[in-house]
Amino acid sequence: MTKKFTGVVVKGERWYVAHCVELGVVSQGKTIEEAQVNLKEAVELYLEDSDFDDLPESAGEVVFYPMEVAVP
């Protein structure tokens, strides 16, 4: 069985940080690819102890965009 989740990678100061949106699992890597591999492994480890009936799944299309907001 497979499930689809949404992974987001953000450049930190020194590392790339990868986050699984639906599960809240986070990992990191020195490169984007390493962060992605590490996140997949972290999600698989997380799922070893999960109840598969209650798992959220990706809702489909995800749109990320940069935005600016006024800060008081």
C-alpha positions, 0 to 999 in steps of 0.5 A: 500500500502507498499513500501520498503526502506533501513534502516541502523543502526550505533553505535554512541558514546552513541546511535544507529543512524538509517537512511533511505537511500532513504528518508534521514530520521534519528532517534535514540535509545538506542538499535538497536531494538529501533532505528529501531522502531523509524526509522519506525515511523519517516518514517511513519510520513514523508510519511504522507506529501509526494506525493506517486508518487515521492517516491524512493524505495529500489533498491534491494540488499545493501552491506555494508562493513568496509574499510580502506583508507589512510588519508593524 
